């Protein structure tokens, strides 16, 4: 209450928030694995459900708890934006809070970039499967830019032929 500060604390912790990018990147796969295990293994399902019934879980499922880290960085970002709106310009915490917001926004962008990268890789894998796995297109350097129907015009007679293009 003598010298309330938030910005300096978050500024020191902000670089560690980039770790959430890895968690976020693997979140969908982890969720699928948990759901599959719940469906295929009654003992696993029973253990999870017994744990979820405990008061400490707050009546939330395992999946809800797994979602918490995904939401953490955006919550910090919103918290700091709101804090800065209410913080007087002359506050000793102003510069630290602004720097913290900058660092947390960078971490949020990092997480979002990780999500987009994984989504693009998933799309590329889907294309690979649709093509029957004949072409070796799954490569970290490859990226699916666009796909869709096109019409190829015949050079001989000008007739249109439907095609589906992957770029």
Phi, psi and omega in degrees: 000341181282313182222072183292127179218146179231321185302318183292325180291311181295328179298322179288329183269340186305318180301332180287344182290343178296338177299331181298336178302318179294318179298313181297321181298325183260005186300311182300318179295316179298319179296318177299318180296315179299314180297319178296315179296323178296323181282324188267339185235107178298318178300318178298313180301317180297316180298312181299314181295323177295320178294317181298334180285344182292146183301324182299337180279349177062033180060027178252150179280166175303318181298322177296318179293326178293333181284336183308310180298330179295325183273349187298310184297313177301327177293317177299319181297314178296319179301312181293321178298316178294318179301315181293327177298324185266349183278128178299147181303326184273004182298140178294344180268356186302307184296318179295321180294320178295318178295320177299316179299319178299314180293319181290323176297322176297316178297321178296318177297322178299314179297316180296321178295321178296319178297312180299320180297316179293321178299318178295321178294321177298318178297319179296319177296322177298317178298316179304315179293320180295330179275002177081012177072015183284323182261139180274081182260348182278104184208136181305335180279342181275151180212134175279115183268315182200153174215153177165174180284142173223168174240124179266129178265130180291132179290333183284305187237003176075011179284151181266137178236130179288137176220161174239126188246137172245123180251000000 
